[in-house]
Amino acid sequence: MRLTILGIYLALLNVLDLLYNLIGIKLFNFNYINLGLFNTLWTIVYVISIRFTNIFVDRGVFRKIVSVSILFNILMTISILQSVYTGNVVLYYLSYCIYAIVISQTRLPIYTSILEYYDSDKWSIVNKTLLYKTIIFEGIFLVTYSHIDINRIIENLYMFLIIIISLGFITVYAIPQPIFPIERIVYKIEKSISRMLTPTRSSFIVSFQPMYLPDKFSIYSDLLSKSFINKKEVLTILFFLKISNELLFTPLPLILLSKIGVSLTNILQVYGLAKLMTFTLMIALNPKPLNPISITLAILMRAFSAIILLTFVNNIYMITALITLIFYSNAVLDACLYNLYLETSSGYRTGDYSIISELACLTGSISSGFIITYTGSLTILLPILISTITFTRILKKI
């Protein structure tokens, strides 16, 4: 029940993010550059906020941070409603910045509280469960909203925002708040001991191999490399993954509107169905976060889906299928990197993971509009291919 509440709340906040962009297109006539700058400003505020949030979260303060986020949530609600009903674009930008603070003070405490509340051997399972719940509810909400005219959505936006605030209060009590947050300390000690024993264990295993076997030293090398995945390498790959995602998804609503001719409610439907199909795929395939086969499949699926989406497709059903594959691939790859980061950081400074992620989004957001406007959508494929190549570097270390 706890994870269900958290999943619903995160899903509602994610839906609001898409609504912000669509309302900007509808009411304020956002173009590619406007959308890029809009999301860039969000990212700047998010990065600043996450830096401060991370200080308290690393000290085990979770519920108080989420409580503070509700105050910003109320302020965001007032500002967005005022901007929408008066047509004040500056206030609309401001409300989106406040929304960034709400997100930073919600996601980080939730995901870090999991690391303290659950045993380290359950981190992967619990994170995956929360991801599944978030995706399924996000899909349900988006599909539901896709059956409502965008003008009606805007007129009744206050109802949606009130629901978010109400669920925020429930989330404060649902979020885990351990009395003694020591699980990450225990995990860090375990990892340190494990790394100290790795050379001994490797030597012991290799000593039982006949000397004439040519792969004796490769066995030793592999055992060592698996224990020392570099945190900086993980964050570098994360950066390229996120920047390519942002270059694709920031202008995607406008690409669909201009090139395919879909409506704003169609976009909600496409994203909603894609989320539901992503959930179905994840249940059916049950990808393991650090499984080389799952990761390789996700890497290839993401690259080919993006190429087809931006070059050949003009059918809404095919678009939905391709976005589904990209959503699925991103979920698998992000889960892989997050789990690798937890291993290398012992669960501490998870805010750094978010900061690198959002700095990549900042770069992608601020450049996406100019790239699309002056070079065309096909240019986006280059960073996607680069991120594909960089990801293959850690496959042999998993």
N, C-alpha and C positions, 0 to 999 in steps of 0.2 A: 504493500500500500504506500509506503514511504516513497519508493522509487516511482510509482505511478503519479503521485502528486507532483514530484519534482519534474517528471517527464512532461506532464501537461503544462506546467508553468513555463518550462523552457520552450515548449512547442508554441505556446501563445506568443511569447516574446519573439520567436523566429518569424512567425506569421506577420507580426507587426512590422518587422524589418522590410519584408516584401511590400506590405501595404504602404509604407512610407515612400518607397520608390515609385509605386504605381500612382499614388495620389499626387506626387510631384510631377509626374508625366501628365496626369489628367488636369490638375488645377493650375499648375505653374508652368506648363509647357516645357518641361525639362528636355534638353537634347543630350547628345552623348557627352559633351563637355560638362554640362550642368550636373548630370548624373555622376560623372567622375569626381568633380569637385565636392559634390554633396557627400559622397561616400568617403572621400579623403578627409574631410573635416570630422566626420564621425570617427574615423580611425585615429586621428591625432588625439582627440579627446579620450578615446578608449585607452590608448597607450599610456597617457598621463595618469588616468584613473587607475589602471591596472597596477602601475608602479606603487601607488599608495595602498591599494587594496592588498597587494601581495605581502606587504609588511605585517599587516594584522592577521592575514590568513595563515602565514607561516608560524604565527604564535598560537594558532588554534582558535582564533576568534571567527566564528562562522555565522551564528544566528544574529549577532549584533550588526554585522556588515549587511546581511540581507534586510534587517530591519531599517537600516539607513537607506537602503536602495528603494524601499517603499516610499519614503519621503520624496526622493527624486522621481519616483514613478508618478506620484500625485502632481508634482510640479510639471513633469513632462505632459501629463494628461491635460492640464490647464493650458499649457502653451500650444500644444498641437491643435486643440479644439479652437482656441482663439485665432490661431493662424489660418486654419481651414475655413472658419466661418467669416473671417474678415479679409482673407486673401493676402495676408501679410507674409511674404516669402522670407523675410529676415527672421521673423519669429518661428517660421517653419524650420529653418536651418538650426535655430537655437534649440528647438524641441528635439530635433534629431541628435544634437550633441548631448542633451540631457539623457536621451535614450541610451546613448553609448555608456554613460555612467551607470545606468540601471543594469545594463548587460554585464559590465565588468564586475559589478558588486553582486551579481547573481551567479553567473557561471563559475567564477573562480572559487567562491566559498563552497558551492555545491560539489564540484569535482574534487576539491581538496579535502572536504569533510569525509568523502568516501575513503580516502587514503588513511584517515585516522580511525574511522569507525569500523572498517572491515579489515580482516587479516590480509596481509600482503599477497598471499596466494589466491585471494579472491578478488583482487583489484580488477583484473582483466575481465572476469565474468560480470562483476557488478557494473563496471563501466559500459560493457557491451549491452547489458540489460537496460541501462538508462538510455543508451543511444537508441536501442530498438523502440523503446516506449516514446521517446521524443519524436522519432521519425514517423511512427504510426499515427500519433495524435496530430502532428503537424500536417500530415497528409489528409486526415479527416477534416480538420479545420479549413484547409485550403479548398478542398473539394466542396465543402458546404458553402463557403463564401463564393465559389465560382458560379453558383446558381442564383446569386443576388446581383442585381445591376450595380455597377461601380458607383453610380450616383446615390443609390440607396445605402451602400456601404459607408459612403462619406457622411451622409445625413445621420446615420445611426452609429457613427464611430464611437460616440461616448459610451454606448452600451458595452462594446467590446473592451474599451479601456477600463470600465468599472469592473468587468469580470477579471481582468488581469490584476488590478489592484486587490480585489477580494481574495484571489488565489495567492497573491503575494503574502498576505497575512497568514494564510494556512501554511505556506511554504516555510515561514519562519519556524513553525513548530515541527514541520516535517523534516527539516534538514538535520542531519546527525550533528550532535554537539557532545563529543566525548569529554568526560570530566578530566581524564589524564590523557592528553593526545601524545602518545608515545609510540604508536605503531610505525611511523616513519623512522624513528630513531632505531627501533629494533631491526627494521628492514635494512637500514644503513649498516648496522653492525654485521648482520648476516652477509650482506654483499661484500663487505670488507674482508671478512674471514674467508669467504668463498674465493675471492681474488687472490688472497695470500696462499690458499691451498691449491690453486689451479696448476702452477708449475709442478708441484709435487705429484698431483694426481695425473697430470699429463705424462710425466716421466715414468710413473708406475705403469700406465697403460702401454706406453711405447716400449717399455722394457720387455714386455711379453711378446713383441713382434720379432720374428726372425730378422737378423741383420741384413739378409740378402733381399728383403722386400724393398722395392724402390720407393714406396710411399710412406716409409716409416717417419721420415722427417716432416712430410706433409700432414700426417696425422697430428704430430706435435704442434705444428704451426696452426692448424685449424682449431685445435682445442684452445690455444692461446688467443687467437683472433676473436673467437666467439665471446670471450670474457672481457674484451677491451674495446667495445664499440665506443667511438669517440663522441662525446656529447656535442661538440662543435659541428661534427659531421652530420649528426642528426638534425641540428638546427639549420644547417646550410641547406640540406635537402628539403626541410620543411619550408624554408624561405622560397625556394624555386617552385615548390608545389602550390603554395598559397598565392604567389604572384601570378602564376598562370591561371589559376582558378578565378582570381579577381578580374583579370583581363578578359576572361570569357563571360563570367556571370554578371558583372556590373552593366555592360551594355546589352546583354542578351534580351531583356524585355523590349528594348527599342529595336533590336535586330528583328525580333519576331513580329513586332508591329509594322515595321517598314517593309521588310522583305517578304514576309509570309502573309501579312495582312490579317493577323489574328486580332481579337479585341482584348481589352484589359482583363475582362472576366475569363476569357479563354486562357490567358497566361496563368491566372490563379488555378484554373482547372488542370493545365499542363503540369504545373509545379506540384499540385496536390496529388494527381494520379502518379506522377513520377516518384513522389515520396512513398505512396502506398505500395507501388511496385518495387521500390527499393527495399522496403521492409519485407515484402514477400521473397525477394531474391536472397536477402540475408538469412531469413529463416530456412529457406530451401538449401542454400549452399553452406550455411553456417561457417563462414570463413574464420580461420584462426588468426589472431592478431599478428603472430610472428611465423606464420607458415609460408615458406618460400613459394609454393605453388599458388596459393591464394594471392600473394602479393604480385607475382609475375603476371597472373591472369588479370589482375586489377590494373596494372601498369599498361598492358597492351590494350585492354578494353577501353581505358580512358583515352588513350591516344587516338585509336581508330574511330571511336565514337565522336570525338571532337572534330576530327578531319571530315567525317561524313556529314556531321551537323552543319558545319560552316561552308560546305562546298556543294553538296548535292541535294539536300532535303528541302522540300517545300510542302510537306504533308504533315498536318498537326499530329497524327497518330505516330508517325515515324519520329517526329521531334520528341514526343513524350517518351518513346522507347529509348532514344539516344540519351536524353537527359537522365533517364532512369539509370542507364549504365554508367554515366558519369557520376551521378550521385553515389551509386553503389561503390564505384572504384575509389572515389574520394574518401568515403567512409572507411573502407578497408585500409587505404594507405595512411590516412590520418591516425587510425587506431594503431597501426604498426609503429608509426613515429612516436606517438604518445607513450606507448608501452616501452619503447626503447629509451625514451627520455626518462621515464620513471626509473628504469633500471640504472641508468647512468647518473641520475641525480638523487636516487633514493627517495623520491617523492617530494623533495624540497624544491623551492623556487619554481613551482609550476607556473607562476606568473611570467617567468622568462619565456616559457614556451608560448604563452599567449601574446607576449610582446613581440617576439620574432614573427609570429604568425600575422599579427596586425600590422607590423612594419612592412611586411610583404604586401599585405592588402593595401596599405597606404600607397606603396609604389605602383601597384597595379591599378588602383582607383584613379590616382592623379594622372596616369598616363593613358588609361584605356580610352577616354573620350577623344584625346588628340590622335591616338593611333588609329581608331576607327574612322575619325573624320578625315584624316589626311592620307592614310595609307590603305584603308579598307579592312574588312573583318578577317581576311585570310592571314594577315600579319600575326594575328593572335596564335596561330598554329606554331610559330617558331618557339616562343617560350614554353608552350606545352610539350614540344618535342625535347627541349632542353631539360625540362623537369623530368621527363621520362628517362633520359640518359643518366641524369644525376642519381635517380632513385636506384638504378641497377647497381650502383657502387656498394650498397650495403647488403645486397641479396646474399652474397657469399659469406657474410658475417652473421647471418641470422641462423 
